[in-house]
Amino acid sequence: MDRAPGLSVRFKLALSYAGFLMLAGGLLLAAVWVFLLRYVPDRAMLTNPDDKPDGVFPIRSVLLNVFAPRAAAVLAFLLVFGLVGGWILAGRMLAPLTRITDATSMATKGSLSHRIRLPGRKDEFRELADAFDTMLARLEAHVAEQRRFAANASHELRTPLAISQALLDVARSDPTQDLGQIVDRLHAVNARAIDLTEALLVLSRAGQRSFTREPVDLSLLVEEATETLLPLAEKRGVTIETSGDIAPAFGSGALLLQLTTNLVHNAIVHNLPEQGTVWVGTGAGPETVVLTVENSGEKLTPQLVSTLTEPFQRGTERIRSDHAGVGLGLAIVKRITEVHDGSLTITPRPAGGLRTTVQLPVPPAHFTNRTFDQ
């Protein structure tokens, strides 16, 4: 934003300091006049020559002639002293603000690694500097995450496009190839690209917080998700067991359904080759509701589990298969949980597999009473 040039804050503070000194000096002189000089006679008085008074008896006009120049000199000194002293004091007081301004300028140029780290005890400037450092740290981490995500997304999108181009080149250069097989492979690659694009759009929309919040029962979402994914579970020989009571949450029904579906789908896909099990449960507390999804599977280390919410991470390695998905399932779950002011916890089960817990705040009391008590 373009603004017209104006006086600096330092100069304004110096003027204010000098103005207060001048005001204090003027009040002091006024007090001298009101409470002292007005009791001095304004004309000479006759005295008895025999009294022999000591010195000269002053009158008001003489005192004013003597006092006024010196009072003016004192006021001038106070003005100069106030300007110089105010300028120095304002500079010392505003020095932290200068460091904050410099850090802000560096941040606007793209340097997010710089920190103010203002020393000294806590005051308003230190609080502002600490808050700015915290903001820079979060912004730097967010930008790094976005860059890493963009790089991974570009790589993932480039793969199906490159495969499609290779298949088309083969079909064009060798007419003897089985076109039906090539079409089937193209269809599979195109479906994967569509799934990846839709997942990216969901992840983008989930982070915008532009949805309408409403009361949502997580237990009903669990029923819907399990019914939808039951054919996939039966195909892979996985048993789904559900339990729990009404779990009233507050947020977007579509996004929370996406969260539940992703968790159940992930638990089905990354399970034992046969006779696997998925346990889905819901619960409600005084302040939070809980959605828990567990699955059997191979044993995972805590170090590996900590990376599963990163985009495009799929279990033990970055694999590509028909059932592995696009590697954004848990990343979408994490983003949806964050925008609903909840928490996501993923821990390895001792017997193998994962335990995923989502905690969300309960809706306001008037929503809960009106919606779930009917």
C-alpha positions as CSV (number, residue, x, y, z in Angstrom):
1,M,0.0,0.0,0.0
2,D,1.4,3.4,-1.0
3,R,1.2,6.0,1.7
4,A,2.2,9.7,1.7
5,P,5.4,10.4,3.7
6,G,5.0,11.5,7.3
7,L,6.9,12.2,10.5
8,S,8.7,9.2,12.0
9,V,7.5,7.7,15.3
10,R,10.8,8.6,16.9
11,F,10.4,12.3,16.0
12,K,6.8,12.3,17.2
13,L,7.9,10.8,20.5
14,A,10.7,13.4,20.8
15,L,8.2,16.2,20.1
16,S,5.8,14.7,22.7
17,Y,8.6,14.5,25.3
18,A,9.7,18.1,24.7
19,G,6.1,19.3,24.7
20,F,5.5,17.7,28.1
21,L,8.6,19.4,29.5
22,M,7.5,22.7,28.1
23,L,4.0,22.2,29.6
24,A,5.5,21.3,33.0
25,G,7.8,24.4,32.9
26,G,4.9,26.6,31.9
27,L,2.8,25.2,34.8
28,L,5.7,25.8,37.2
29,L,6.0,29.5,36.1
30,A,2.3,29.9,36.3
31,A,2.4,28.6,39.9
32,V,5.2,31.0,40.7
33,W,3.0,33.9,39.4
34,V,-0.2,32.8,41.0
35,F,1.2,32.0,44.4
36,L,4.1,34.4,44.7
37,L,4.3,37.4,42.5
38,R,0.7,38.4,43.0
39,Y,1.5,39.2,46.6
40,V,4.3,41.6,45.7
41,P,3.1,45.2,45.6
42,D,3.0,46.8,42.1
43,R,4.2,50.3,43.4
44,A,6.7,51.6,45.8
45,M,5.7,52.1,49.4
46,L,6.6,55.0,51.7
47,T,8.7,53.9,54.7
48,N,10.0,55.7,57.8
49,P,13.6,56.8,57.2
50,D,14.4,55.8,60.8
51,D,13.4,52.1,60.1
52,K,16.5,51.6,58.0
53,P,15.2,48.6,55.9
54,D,17.8,46.1,54.8
55,G,18.4,46.1,51.0
56,V,15.9,47.3,48.3
57,F,12.2,46.7,48.7
58,P,11.1,45.0,45.4
59,I,8.0,45.8,43.4
60,R,6.2,43.6,40.9
61,S,7.4,45.4,37.8
62,V,11.0,45.1,38.8
63,L,10.6,41.4,39.5
64,L,8.9,40.8,36.2
65,N,11.7,42.6,34.3
66,V,14.2,40.4,36.0
67,F,12.3,37.2,36.0
68,A,10.8,37.1,32.5
69,P,14.1,36.9,30.5
70,R,15.4,34.1,32.7
71,A,12.1,32.2,32.6
72,A,12.2,32.5,28.8
73,A,15.7,31.1,28.8
74,V,14.7,28.2,31.0
75,L,11.8,27.4,28.7
76,A,14.1,27.5,25.7
77,F,16.6,25.2,27.5
78,L,13.7,22.8,28.3
79,L,12.7,22.8,24.7
80,V,16.1,21.9,23.4
81,F,16.7,19.4,26.2
82,G,13.3,17.8,25.6
83,L,14.0,17.4,21.9
84,V,17.5,16.0,22.3
85,G,16.7,13.8,25.3
86,G,13.4,12.7,23.7
87,W,15.2,11.8,20.5
88,I,17.8,9.7,22.4
89,L,15.2,8.0,24.6
90,A,12.8,7.3,21.7
91,G,15.7,5.8,19.8
92,R,16.5,3.4,22.6
93,M,12.9,2.5,23.2
94,L,12.2,1.9,19.5
95,A,15.4,-0.1,18.8
96,P,13.5,-3.5,19.2
97,L,10.9,-2.2,16.8
98,T,13.6,-1.5,14.2
99,R,14.8,-5.1,14.5
100,I,11.3,-6.4,14.0
101,T,10.9,-4.2,11.0
102,D,14.1,-5.5,9.5
103,A,13.0,-9.0,10.1
104,T,9.6,-8.3,8.4
105,S,11.4,-6.8,5.4
106,M,13.6,-9.9,5.1
107,A,10.5,-12.1,5.3
108,T,8.7,-10.2,2.5
109,K,11.7,-10.9,0.3
110,G,11.4,-14.7,0.9
111,S,13.9,-15.2,3.8
112,L,11.9,-17.1,6.3
113,S,14.8,-18.6,8.2
114,H,15.7,-15.3,9.9
115,R,14.7,-14.9,13.6
116,I,14.6,-11.8,15.8
117,R,15.5,-13.5,19.1
118,L,15.1,-10.2,21.0
119,P,17.0,-10.4,24.3
120,G,15.8,-9.0,27.6
121,R,12.9,-9.4,30.0
122,K,9.3,-9.7,28.9
123,D,7.6,-6.6,27.7
124,E,5.3,-5.6,24.8
125,F,8.1,-5.5,22.3
126,R,9.5,-8.9,23.4
127,E,6.0,-10.4,23.2
128,L,5.7,-9.0,19.7
129,A,9.1,-10.3,18.7
130,D,8.4,-13.8,20.1
131,A,5.0,-14.0,18.4
132,F,6.7,-12.9,15.1
133,D,9.4,-15.6,15.5
134,T,6.7,-18.2,16.1
135,M,4.8,-17.1,13.1
136,L,8.0,-17.2,10.9
137,A,8.8,-20.7,12.2
138,R,5.3,-22.0,11.4
139,L,5.3,-20.2,8.0
140,E,8.7,-21.7,7.1
141,A,7.5,-25.2,8.0
142,H,4.3,-24.6,6.0
143,V,6.2,-23.4,3.0
144,A,8.6,-26.3,3.2
145,E,5.7,-28.7,3.4
146,Q,4.0,-27.1,0.4
147,R,7.2,-27.3,-1.7
148,R,7.7,-30.9,-0.8
149,F,4.1,-31.6,-1.5
150,A,4.2,-29.9,-4.9
151,A,7.4,-31.8,-5.8
152,N,5.8,-35.1,-4.8
153,A,2.6,-34.3,-6.6
154,S,4.4,-33.3,-9.8
155,H,6.3,-36.6,-9.6
156,E,3.2,-38.7,-9.0
157,L,1.3,-37.0,-11.8
158,R,4.2,-37.2,-14.2
159,T,4.3,-41.0,-13.9
160,P,0.9,-41.9,-15.3
161,L,1.3,-39.3,-18.0
162,A,4.6,-40.8,-19.0
163,I,3.2,-44.3,-19.0
164,S,0.2,-43.2,-21.2
165,Q,2.6,-41.6,-23.6
166,A,4.7,-44.8,-23.8
167,L,1.6,-46.9,-24.4
168,L,0.4,-44.6,-27.1
169,D,3.8,-44.6,-28.8
170,V,3.9,-48.4,-28.8
171,A,0.4,-48.5,-30.3
172,R,1.3,-46.1,-33.0
173,S,4.7,-47.6,-33.9
174,D,3.7,-51.3,-33.8
175,P,0.2,-51.9,-35.3
176,T,0.6,-55.6,-34.5
177,Q,0.3,-55.0,-30.7
178,D,-2.9,-56.1,-28.9
179,L,-4.9,-52.9,-28.9
180,G,-7.3,-54.3,-26.3
181,Q,-4.6,-54.9,-23.8
182,I,-3.1,-51.4,-24.4
183,V,-6.6,-49.9,-24.0
184,D,-7.0,-51.7,-20.7
185,R,-3.7,-50.5,-19.4
186,L,-4.4,-47.0,-20.5
187,H,-7.8,-47.2,-18.7
188,A,-6.0,-48.3,-15.5
189,V,-3.4,-45.5,-15.7
190,N,-6.0,-42.9,-16.5
191,A,-8.1,-44.0,-13.5
192,R,-5.1,-43.7,-11.3
193,A,-4.5,-40.2,-12.6
194,I,-8.1,-39.2,-12.0
195,D,-8.0,-40.6,-8.4
196,L,-4.8,-38.7,-7.7
197,T,-6.3,-35.5,-9.1
198,E,-9.4,-35.8,-7.0
199,A,-7.4,-36.6,-3.9
200,L,-5.4,-33.4,-4.5
201,L,-8.5,-31.4,-4.9
202,V,-10.0,-32.8,-1.6
203,L,-6.7,-32.1,0.2
204,S,-6.8,-28.5,-1.1
205,R,-10.4,-27.9,-0.2
206,A,-9.9,-29.4,3.2
207,G,-7.3,-26.8,4.1
208,Q,-9.5,-23.8,3.2
209,R,-11.8,-23.9,6.2
210,S,-14.6,-22.7,3.9
211,F,-17.1,-25.3,4.9
212,T,-20.3,-25.0,6.9
213,R,-20.2,-26.6,10.4
214,E,-23.1,-28.7,11.6
215,P,-23.6,-31.5,14.1
216,V,-22.5,-34.8,12.7
217,D,-22.8,-38.3,14.3
218,L,-19.5,-40.2,13.7
219,S,-21.2,-43.5,14.4
220,L,-23.5,-43.0,11.4
221,L,-20.5,-42.1,9.2
222,V,-18.8,-45.3,10.3
223,E,-21.8,-47.3,9.3
224,E,-21.9,-45.6,5.9
225,A,-18.2,-46.0,5.3
226,T,-18.2,-49.7,6.2
227,E,-21.2,-50.5,4.1
228,T,-19.5,-48.8,1.1
229,L,-16.2,-50.6,1.6
230,L,-17.6,-54.0,2.6
231,P,-17.2,-55.5,-1.0
232,L,-13.6,-54.5,-1.0
233,A,-13.1,-56.1,2.5
234,E,-14.8,-59.3,1.4
235,K,-12.7,-59.4,-1.8
236,R,-9.5,-59.2,0.3
237,G,-10.7,-61.5,3.0
238,V,-10.8,-58.8,5.7
239,T,-13.4,-58.8,8.5
240,I,-14.8,-55.4,9.7
241,E,-16.0,-55.2,13.3
242,T,-17.7,-52.0,14.5
243,S,-18.7,-50.9,17.9
244,G,-19.4,-47.7,19.9
245,D,-22.1,-45.3,20.8
246,I,-23.4,-42.1,19.4
247,A,-20.4,-39.7,18.8
248,P,-21.7,-36.2,18.1
249,A,-19.0,-34.1,16.4
250,F,-19.2,-30.6,14.8
251,G,-18.0,-29.9,11.3
252,S,-18.5,-30.8,7.7
253,G,-20.4,-34.1,7.1
254,A,-18.8,-34.6,3.7
255,L,-15.2,-34.0,5.0
256,L,-15.7,-36.2,8.1
257,L,-17.2,-39.0,5.9
258,Q,-14.1,-38.7,3.7
259,L,-11.9,-38.9,6.8
260,T,-13.8,-42.0,8.0
261,T,-13.7,-43.7,4.6
262,N,-10.0,-43.1,4.2
263,L,-9.2,-44.6,7.5
264,V,-11.3,-47.7,6.9
265,H,-10.0,-48.1,3.4
266,N,-6.5,-47.7,4.6
267,A,-7.1,-50.3,7.3
268,I,-8.5,-52.8,4.7
269,V,-5.8,-52.3,2.1
270,H,-2.8,-52.4,4.4
271,N,-3.7,-55.6,6.2
272,L,-2.8,-59.3,6.3
273,P,-3.0,-61.1,2.9
274,E,-5.8,-63.2,4.2
275,Q,-8.0,-63.4,7.4
276,G,-7.3,-59.8,8.3
277,T,-9.4,-57.8,10.7
278,V,-10.4,-54.1,11.0
279,W,-11.8,-52.8,14.3
280,V,-13.7,-49.5,14.1
281,G,-15.1,-47.8,17.2
282,T,-16.5,-44.5,18.4
283,G,-16.8,-42.9,21.8
284,A,-17.9,-39.6,23.4
285,G,-16.4,-37.7,26.3
286,P,-17.4,-34.5,28.0
287,E,-15.3,-32.4,25.6
288,T,-14.2,-34.6,22.7
289,V,-15.5,-37.5,20.6
290,V,-13.2,-40.3,19.5
291,L,-13.0,-42.3,16.3
292,T,-10.7,-45.3,16.5
293,V,-9.7,-47.6,13.6
294,E,-7.4,-50.5,14.1
295,N,-6.2,-53.2,11.7
296,S,-4.1,-56.3,11.7
297,G,-1.0,-56.4,9.6
298,E,2.7,-56.5,9.6
299,K,4.7,-54.9,12.4
300,L,5.7,-51.3,11.9
301,T,8.3,-49.3,13.7
302,P,7.4,-46.0,15.4
303,Q,9.9,-44.2,13.0
304,L,8.0,-45.4,10.0
305,V,4.6,-44.7,11.5
306,S,5.6,-41.1,12.1
307,T,6.0,-40.6,8.3
308,L,2.7,-42.1,7.2
309,T,0.8,-38.8,7.3
310,E,3.2,-37.3,4.8
311,P,1.8,-37.1,1.3
312,F,2.5,-40.1,-1.0
313,Q,3.9,-42.3,1.7
314,R,2.5,-45.9,1.5
315,G,3.6,-48.3,4.2
316,T,7.1,-49.5,4.1
317,E,8.0,-47.9,0.7
318,R,6.7,-45.8,-2.1
319,I,5.0,-48.7,-4.0
320,R,2.6,-48.5,-6.9
321,S,-0.1,-51.2,-7.2
322,D,-3.7,-51.4,-7.9
323,H,-4.6,-51.4,-4.2
324,A,-2.1,-49.0,-2.8
325,G,-4.1,-45.9,-3.5
326,V,-2.5,-42.6,-4.4
327,G,-0.6,-42.1,-1.1
328,L,-2.8,-39.3,0.1
329,G,-5.3,-41.1,2.4
330,L,-3.7,-40.3,5.7
331,A,-2.5,-36.9,4.5
332,I,-6.1,-36.0,3.8
333,V,-7.2,-37.4,7.2
334,K,-4.6,-35.3,8.9
335,R,-5.7,-32.1,7.1
336,I,-9.4,-32.7,7.8
337,T,-8.6,-33.3,11.4
338,E,-6.6,-30.1,11.7
339,V,-9.3,-27.9,10.1
340,H,-11.8,-29.4,12.6
341,D,-9.5,-28.4,15.5
342,G,-8.9,-32.1,16.4
343,S,-5.9,-34.3,16.9
344,L,-4.7,-37.4,15.0
345,T,-2.7,-40.1,16.7
346,I,-1.2,-43.1,14.9
347,T,0.6,-45.8,16.8
348,P,1.8,-49.3,15.8
349,R,0.0,-52.2,17.4
350,P,2.3,-54.7,19.2
351,A,0.8,-57.6,17.3
352,G,1.1,-55.8,14.0
353,G,-0.9,-53.2,12.1
354,L,-1.9,-49.7,13.2
355,R,-4.1,-48.0,15.7
356,T,-5.4,-44.6,14.5
357,T,-7.3,-42.3,16.8
358,V,-9.1,-39.1,15.8
359,Q,-10.3,-36.8,18.5
360,L,-12.7,-34.0,17.6
361,P,-14.4,-31.3,19.8
362,V,-18.0,-31.9,20.6
363,P,-20.6,-29.5,19.2
364,P,-22.0,-26.6,21.3
365,A,-24.6,-27.6,23.9
366,H,-27.6,-26.1,22.1
367,F,-26.7,-28.0,18.9
368,T,-26.3,-31.3,20.8
369,N,-29.6,-30.9,22.7
370,R,-31.5,-29.9,19.6
371,T,-30.1,-32.5,17.2
372,F,-29.2,-35.7,19.1
373,D,-31.8,-35.7,21.8
374,Q,-34.7,-35.9,19.3
